[in-house]
Amino acid sequence: MRRAPFLLLCLLCLPRLGTPALGAAQALKIYFIDVEGGQSTLLVDPQGESLLIDTGWPDSNNRDPNRILAVIQAANIDRLDYLLLTHYHSDHAGGVRQLASRIKIGTFADHGPNKERGRETSANYATYLNVVGQSPRLILKPGDRLPFKGMGVTVLTAAGAEVTEPLPAAGQPNPLCPTLPSAPADLSENSQSVGVLISYGRFRFIDLGDLTTRGELGLACPRNQVGRVDLYLTTHHGTAHPGTGDSSNAREIVNALHPRVAVMNNGAIKGGHPVAWQIVHDSPGLEDLWQLHYAVMSDQDHNVNEKFIANVDQNDDGHYIEVLAQRDATFTVINSRNNFQKTYRP
């Protein structure tokens, strides 16, 4: 397919990776894009179908759309088949207008109307509706599946609800739940987040947006509705404020998911909370934790070794983390800053 000229220019925004991992052509590709503590995650399946989850912040200098477009070019695609907004906060939905003006988007997906009172979030939702216009739009509910041929995309949470029946091979009682205190209500858009499970053969990746504790426990207690995953994107940028409605990464769900690898999409001064970091770091079976940024507001004991960190200072470097996943659940994680890569076998 012909490449749009602007994408060739955007490729200069980010460093090139080194030698691709073995089997990259048959892999599910996942890119965790640095949008400075927001979220933007690109998935490209072996059929070439693409899904972008969230668009980062609005920015007059086009920082986040430039970074997203550069990664799109690196992934060798020239359009987005689906754009999924987990919710309407500015760090997730703020860049939708700028991005949509520069690349073709096939179908938009979201949880439905904005549920949070506030001028900024309401404005983000109005902008989003204007961008969607007459384009195809899906309002998602738990249990829905997006129609990809090369990967499975199952909706776990949306609009404050969770799947009510366990997925295949899930449904085990969660031993952490009997001692669980009640979780405070969260009236923000975070609690409305669309959460998805991505599967490719035996490989499983979970992204719950900014879902907060009550929603997490709806997936994990009293039974684990999801089962185990290979790759976990820390929820809410690695946020934890225990005892409040704004907390995420509850031990009850992290341990139940039993991830082999976790990626924290934190910024230098956003996310990366030491409590969340420790819960994920200590989860049973975890082999490695990777970070998009060194968490400046934390301490050395709650940051991983620098080779696992894409951006090690507060400069707007824009390095990203790439994952190449195989059908047998082997996957390779690559740091675009230093080309360090590590392969995880099933």
Secondary structure, DSSP 8 states (H G I E B T S, - for coil): ----HHHHHHGGGS----S--TTGGGSEEEEE---TTS--EEEE-TTS-EEEE------TT-HHHHHHHHHHHHTT-SSEEEEE-S--SHHHHTTHHHHHTTS-EEEEEE-SS----SHHHHHHHHHHHHHHTTS-EEE--TT-EE--SSSEEEEEEETTEE-SS--TT--EE-TTGGG--------SGGGG--EEEEEETTEEEEE-TT--HHHHHHHHSSEESS---SEEE-GGGT---TTSTT----HHHHHHH--SEEEE---SSSS--HHHHHHHHTSTT--EEEEEE--TTS-GGGS--GGGEEE-SSS-----EEEEE-TTS-EEEEETTT--EEEE--
